[in-house]
Amino acid sequence: MFVLTSNATRGTLLELTSILSLNTKAIIVGEPTGEGPNTVGDTKYIKLPNSGISISLTQVYWPTSWGSDNRKTINPDVSIVYGFQQHSEKKDPWIDAALNYKNEFDSNKPIDKELLNKLIGSYKIEGRKASIKSENGKLFMSMKRKMKSFFEFKTELYFYSEGKLSTDIKEAFLNYKTTENEDVEISDLTWKGKTLSIKN
């Protein structure tokens, strides 16, 4: 599935883009979005007391990422260039990029069954409950949304290197360590360049 974005991707469309990127294998194609993953919405109208001018204000914080994620945009997986030349020639670089995309997920490696079983459990990340479960021999990590939040994710986990698992979420890695007793402990989650601690 391809999600097409531009610098006009804001508000509800931005939230949908973020949700799809965190819960599916969707490929984002286009330009950086006009807002970051944590936005303010739900417009209300007020009249200024002195001038009588009516204005609209956004009033509810709607996150689709961790509170520490201060990105001002969501960068696409596949970037395009759209300017006057493409417009005048009636070219659609979004469709061209999607049609010519080569699937990179084929290189993802499955997790060894012994390691897979040691990772299953419930965890806390930044005070939020997350779980790692096995489904049909594959390992998935997920977190459900809270009230007044669109932030949730479900992603498959893959073997990346010793002590590191990759995900379907771009720039999100789960890190673990093996103890002297051959037990496995999850140490942290690397999320878009930030390190988030994980507790059992």
N, C-alpha and C positions, 0 to 999 in steps of 0.2 A: 504494500500500500504506500502511495506517495502523498505527502502533504505539501501543497504548494504555498509558499509564503512570500511576502514582500514587506517593505517598510511600512505598509499600511495595515499589516496584521497586528491588530490591537484588540483590547477588550475581550469579548466572548470568543472571538476567533483565536486570539492568542492563548486563552485558557485551553481551548480545544486542541490546539497545536501541542501544547505542553503535555496535556493528559495523554494524547495519542503517542507521543514520544516516550512516555514513561510506562505505558501499559501494552504497547504493541511493538511489532518490528517495523513500524512505519519509517520511511525515509523522508526527511525534510529536504525539499528542493526549492531553491529560490534565493531570496535576499534575507538578511537579518531582519527579525521582526521589529515592530515599532515600539515594543515594550519588553521588559524582562518577565520572568516567570511568576514573580510576586507583584500583583497589581491591586489597584483600588477601583471598585466599581459601584454599581447601584446608585444611579444619579437621583438627586433630589433637587427641586427648584426652590429658591428663596428670593425674596425681594429685599434689596438693600434699604435700610430704614431712612437714610437721608436723601438718596437720589431717586429711590423708587424703581431703580433698574432691576430687572429679573435676571438672575444668573443660575447656572446649574453647577452642582458640586457632586463629586463622587464621595461616597461616605463609608463604604464597607471594604475592608482589606480581604482580598481573595488570594491566598497563596497557592501556588502549584509547585512549590519547592520548599526546601528547608528555610527557616528564618534567616540563616546566615548567608543564604545565596543572594548576593546583591547584584547579579548580572542585570544590565540594562536592556539586554536583547537576548534572543535565542538564535544562535547561529545555525544555519542550515548544514546538513550533511553534504549536500552538493550545492555549490554556489553557482549562480548565473549572473550574467551582466545584461541589464536591460536599459537601453538609452534611446536617444532620438533615432539613431541609425536602425536599431531593431524595430522600433515603432514604425518608421517610415517604410521599411521593407516588409512590414506585416509578418515579422518573424516571432515565433513563440519559444523563447529559450527554455521556459519551464517544461513544456512538453518534449522538446528535443532532449533535455537532460534526463527526463524520466525514461524516455524510450531507449536511450543509450546507456542507461545505468547498468553496471556490472555488480552482481550480488557479491558482497564481501562476507556474508554470514557463513558461506560454505567452509571458511577456514576455521570456524569455531570448533574447539575440541571438546568432546564429552568428558565428564568428570568420572574418574575411577570409582567403581561401586563402593569400595571400602571407605574412601574419602567422603563420598556422597552421604553415606549413612552417619558419619561422624559429625556432619555439618547441620543435620536436621535439628530444629528446635525453635524456641521463641527467644527474641532478643529485644533490647531497648536501644534505640538510636535517638539521641537528642530528646529523650523523654517520651518518644513515640514507640509503640509496640510494632515490631516487625517479626515475620516468621519465615522460616526456610522449610520447605516441604518438598517431598518427592512426588512427582506425578508421571506415571507411565515410564518410569526409569530415568526421568529428567529432573533436574533440581531447579526449583523456582524460589525466588525471594519476593515477598510482597508486604505491603503496608496499606491499611485501609484509611480512608479519609476521615476527618473530624468535622464537626459542625462548623459552618462558616469557613470551609476550606475545600478546595478542589484537589488538594495534594494527596495523591495516592500513587502507588506504583506496583506493578507485577512484572518481573523480568526473569528470564531464564538465566541460569549461571553456567559458565563454561570454564574449563581449565585454561588458564593463560600462561602461568609459569608456576614454579614451586613457590607456594605461599601467596598466590594471587589468582583470583577468579575474575573473569570479565563478565559483562552483562550485555543485554540488548540496548542499554542506555549509554549513549555516547559519553565517554570520559567518566564512567562510574565503575569502580573496581572494589571487590570485597577482598580484604586481606586477612590471612590466617597464619597461625604458626603451629608447629608440631612440637609437643613437649617431649621430655626424656622418656615418658611412659607411653609414647606413641599416641597420646590423645591429641585432638585437634581443638585449638581455641581460635575463635574469630577475634581479631585484634581491632580492626577499624574499617570504615568505609571511605574510600576516596571518591568524592563527588564533585566533578567539575573543578578539580584542582584544590578542593578543601578536604581536610581530614576530619571525619566525624567519628567519635568514640562509640564503641558498641559494648553493651553490658548484657550478661545472661539474665 
